[in-house]
Amino acid sequence: MDILWFLIIGFIAGWLAGQIMGSGGYGIIGDIVIGIVGSLIGGLLFRFLGISAYGTLGTIVMAVIGAIVLIAALRTLKHA
């Protein structure tokens, strides 16, 4: 059941980040991958800044922020 939650949160985070960044989403698999990688980046950022995320909503916010950073970094690398 934990893996299912992980995938659902990854999908939500990836989809939200795509909407916020104006790219409209990357499909189900792409959103999940971006959300999962974003959650790792968000976790590192939050730990570095000394911020803690609690509960499902906190986890989604952290993953969305990480996914936004990931999308911005990929766009920067693409244009470089």
QUIKAQUI-V158554 format. One record per residue. PHI is phi in whole degrees, -180 to 180 (NA if undefined). PSI is psi as a letter, one per 40 degrees, with the letter a starting at -180 (NA if undefined). D_LAST is the distance of its C-alpha to the last C-alpha in Angstrom with 1 decimal. Layout:
PHI PSI D_LAST
PHI PSI D_LAST
//
This chain:
NA d 41.1
-64 d 38.5
-66 d 36.0
-62 d 36.6
-61 d 35.9
-57 d 32.7
-69 d 31.5
-65 d 32.7
-65 d 31.0
-61 d 27.8
-65 d 28.1
-61 d 29.0
-64 d 26.1
-65 d 23.5
-66 d 25.1
-62 d 25.4
-63 d 21.8
-62 d 20.8
-67 d 23.3
-65 d 22.2
-84 e 18.5
78 e 19.7
-98 e 18.7
79 e 22.4
109 i 22.4
-127 f 21.6
85 i 25.1
-61 d 27.5
-66 d 26.1
-61 d 22.5
-63 d 23.7
-63 d 25.8
-63 d 23.1
-63 d 20.7
-65 d 23.8
-69 d 25.0
-65 d 21.8
-62 d 21.5
-68 d 25.0
-67 d 24.3
-65 d 21.5
-61 d 23.8
-62 d 26.6
-65 d 24.9
-62 d 23.8
-63 d 27.3
-64 d 29.0
-62 d 27.0
-85 e 28.0
77 f 31.6
-102 i 31.6
-112 h 33.6
-110 h 33.3
-117 i 36.6
76 i 37.7
-66 d 35.9
-63 d 34.6
-63 d 33.1
-65 d 31.5
-66 d 30.0
-61 d 28.7
-62 d 27.2
-68 d 25.5
-64 d 24.2
-61 d 22.6
-64 d 21.1
-68 d 19.8
-64 d 18.3
-62 d 16.4
-62 d 15.3
-63 d 14.2
-63 d 12.3
-66 d 10.6
-65 d 9.9
-66 d 8.6
-64 d 6.2
-66 d 5.1
-67 d 5.6
-87 e 3.8
-82 NA 0.0
//
